[in-house]
Amino acid sequence: MYHRPYRDASGLLRARVGEVCTGGHQVRTQSIKTIAGKEFRDHIRSKRFHILFGILLVIALTGLVTGMVQYQKDLNDYNQAHADVSEEEIQVGATDTTPSPLTAFNQMGSLIGTLGAVLGIAMGFDLVTKEKESKSLKLLLSHPVYRDEVINGKTLGGAAAIALAMAIVLILSLAVLLIAGVVPSFEESVHILLFSGLSFLMIFSFFVLALFFSTVAPNNGSALVSAFIVFITLSSLTSLIISTPALNLLIGDYPTGPPRSDSMLSPEEQIEKDRLWEEYRTQKIAHEQKRQAVKDTLSLFSPDKNYQKLTGAVTAPHVSEDNHRTLADLFGMLAGHIVVFFVFPAAFFGLAWVRFAREDIR
């Protein structure tokens, strides 16, 4: 039960008789749990959530099935190719990629990206505005409930609903694998769990983005439009910038090679020609590295592009043992993307928290 705080003659905020400090902490924890539970139930009972999650589930499983068909084809081709060579040739030469069921999740991830963002925005854009419009938020805050409990509870409730959705997708995905007769190895199972975790975090990122605009905007429509404008800007503008014409404006055009000559060259001319071609190759490699660095940097600002980058690395098929990459190697290569992937939702949650705590609700 909640206890309304009051101020004594000295102006210090005290609790009513019988409430101790530990009890106050328990009350605050219980308040967050109560609000989170209420928000969770509202989400999973929402027709909007059912429709979007149903579409997400169908598309995700369609991508998985498509990937499994390709995996079976690659596996048959791989087995056929190795059936015609001796064991010694396999041990000495083969550097081809061993088919992995993770390729099916790679296909699924490319489809989840956009629709997952839409699901996150749809879940969060009206969490605060709808209660401001109905005046229920003012009624709630008239009770001894702290504002941080409200925003924390709403966030936890939404996160729990997203986690439930991704758990269902994961369970059904594993069921599809088992029905197809594919049993992932322990390491592949770890990669699948990482894929699910990244998918959850991507959807949660846009949920928090929409929650922030729900605290800022005066009504549901403004919050929804603002969230989608940011989403489209981060996705489309990033794609536009990393396209070849736009990127050339940032880093310049490809270097041009030396002129070709069909005539016979003297030894000195041939040496000069070789030097020019070597210089051209060096400039070309440097230009491509700069281009890739700019693309990677710009993709950091788009959660869905960042998601595709990370899931592409996590679900990349394994190669031969000599070239095998561990999870530690992947984390080291993608450290910047991982950090930004966590910073994006943390930053917008912080902004939403501060905005809601200071908002004058009438």
Rosetta blueprint (number, residue, H / E / L):
1 M L
2 Y L
3 H L
4 R L
5 P L
6 Y E
7 R E
8 D L
9 A L
10 S L
11 G L
12 L L
13 L E
14 R E
15 A L
16 R L
17 V L
18 G L
19 E L
20 V L
21 C H
22 T H
23 G H
24 G H
25 H H
26 Q H
27 V H
28 R H
29 T H
30 Q H
31 S H
32 I H
33 K H
34 T H
35 I H
36 A H
37 G H
38 K H
39 E H
40 F H
41 R H
42 D H
43 H H
44 I H
45 R H
46 S L
47 K H
48 R H
49 F H
50 H H
51 I H
52 L H
53 F H
54 G H
55 I H
56 L H
57 L H
58 V H
59 I H
60 A H
61 L H
62 T H
63 G H
64 L H
65 V H
66 T H
67 G H
68 M H
69 V H
70 Q H
71 Y H
72 Q H
73 K H
74 D H
75 L H
76 N H
77 D H
78 Y H
79 N H
80 Q H
81 A H
82 H H
83 A H
84 D L
85 V L
86 S L
87 E H
88 E H
89 E H
90 I H
91 Q H
92 V H
93 G H
94 A L
95 T L
96 D L
97 T L
98 T L
99 P L
100 S L
101 P L
102 L H
103 T H
104 A H
105 F H
106 N H
107 Q H
108 M H
109 G H
110 S H
111 L H
112 I H
113 G H
114 T H
115 L H
116 G H
117 A H
118 V H
119 L H
120 G H
121 I H
122 A H
123 M H
124 G H
125 F L
126 D L
127 L L
128 V L
129 T H
130 K H
131 E H
132 K H
133 E H
134 S L
135 K L
136 S H
137 L H
138 K H
139 L H
140 L H
141 L H
142 S L
143 H L
144 P L
145 V L
146 Y L
147 R H
148 D H
149 E H
150 V H
151 I H
152 N H
153 G H
154 K H
155 T H
156 L H
157 G H
158 G H
159 A H
160 A H
161 A H
162 I H
163 A H
164 L H
165 A H
166 M H
167 A H
168 I H
169 V H
170 L H
171 I H
172 L H
173 S H
174 L H
175 A H
176 V H
177 L H
178 L H
179 I H
180 A L
181 G L
182 V L
183 V L
184 P L
185 S L
186 F H
187 E H
188 E H
189 S H
190 V H
191 H H
192 I H
193 L H
194 L H
195 F H
196 S H
197 G H
198 L H
199 S H
200 F H
201 L H
202 M H
203 I H
204 F H
205 S H
206 F H
207 F H
208 V H
209 L H
210 A H
211 L H
212 F H
213 F H
214 S H
215 T H
216 V H
217 A L
218 P L
219 N L
220 N H
221 G H
222 S H
223 A H
224 L H
225 V H
226 S H
227 A H
228 F H
229 I H
230 V H
231 F H
232 I H
233 T H
234 L H
235 S H
236 S H
237 L H
238 T H
239 S H
240 L H
241 I H
242 I L
243 S L
244 T H
245 P H
246 A H
247 L H
248 N H
249 L H
250 L H
251 I H
252 G L
253 D L
254 Y L
255 P L
256 T L
257 G L
258 P L
259 P L
260 R L
261 S L
262 D L
263 S L
264 M L
265 L L
266 S L
267 P H
268 E H
269 E H
270 Q H
271 I H
272 E H
273 K H
274 D H
275 R H
276 L H
277 W H
278 E H
279 E H
280 Y H
281 R H
282 T H
283 Q H
284 K H
285 I H
286 A H
287 H H
288 E H
289 Q H
290 K H
291 R H
292 Q H
293 A H
294 V H
295 K H
296 D H
297 T H
298 L H
299 S H
300 L L
301 F L
302 S L
303 P H
304 D H
305 K H
306 N H
307 Y H
308 Q H
309 K H
310 L H
311 T H
312 G H
313 A H
314 V H
315 T L
316 A L
317 P L
318 H L
319 V L
320 S L
321 E H
322 D H
323 N H
324 H L
325 R L
326 T L
327 L H
328 A H
329 D H
330 L H
331 F H
332 G H
333 M H
334 L L
335 A H
336 G H
337 H H
338 I H
339 V H
340 V H
341 F H
342 F H
343 V H
344 F H
345 P H
346 A H
347 A H
348 F H
349 F H
350 G H
351 L H
352 A H
353 W H
354 V H
355 R H
356 F H
357 A H
358 R H
359 E L
360 D L
361 I L
362 R L
